[in-house]
Structure formats: structure tokens, C-alpha cells
């Protein structure tokens, strides 16, 4: 991932819960807001997933690939709900609500926990140790090539017999 000038790097090397990560992001963004007046942010990040001490990968069986990203419902058309735009004397005024919408964050988590709209994804995607995902993908490619070769030989045999 290329870091552009003006981007701040956040590297969290510890395995943390979602609450811990949200707290760290809230601290960093609030510091930037209160100290430097920065009120809008973009985030480019990746999550490493762990079970116990082992890094995990998500394997998409039907595509024989590792999952790199998900298109979540909240990312389809995100809106900056803290950005308030109004007009005063013909002038456009932009202001920001500085309160963290804890209720909205909690509702998002609760909704997924109570009625997970992503549950169906687990049918085609499995969690595997990250150390073996390349091997799984390669073995599936070799298996497909062997099957293709076998079918080709059968086809050639049928042609000879005709």
C-alpha cells in the first residue's frame, strides 16, 4: 500500500479487540481535530485476523483465492453524518458535530450480532491458517490442471478410436 505525503501511518502490532482499535482511532482523530482543527478523515487500512496466536486468512473455495476485501453494507454509500452544511446570508457554512455517535456504533454491532446479514458468506468462505493458504491455492490449481490433462487425454483417445 503506497503511503501518500500527508498520510499518517497507524501501525498497531498488538492483537486488539474491536473496542480497543476503535478507541485508538478515536484518540488519534480527536487529537488531530482538537490540536490541529482537522475534521474529516479517510482511512486506508487492513486487518490481520487471529485465532489464538495464529494469523488467519479467509479462503474463497469457489474462486480458489484468498479474500482481500469485503463490500459491507456500511461501505456502499457512506455519509459523513457529522458534517453539517447550512447557508447563512447566502454563504455556505460547513460545521462538524464533535460528538462520537456511540449509539450508532452500538446499534451497528448489535444489529449484526442479532441478525447477521453476512451469515451466508461463511458457506463459501472458510478460515484457514495464513501460513497454508498459498499451498491450498496451489494444490487446487495443480488438481485442476491434472483434471484438464486427463480430460484432454480421454478426448485424444476417443479421436484415435474413430
Protein Blocks (a to p, Z undefined) as FASTA:
>chain_A
ZZdehiacdddfbdcdfklmmmmmmmmmmmmmmmnopabdcddddddddehjbccddddf
klopadfbdcdfklmmgcdfkbccddeehiacddddfbdcfklmmmmmmmmmmmccklmm
mmmpccddfklmmmmmmmmmmmmmmmmmmmmmmmmmmmmmZZ
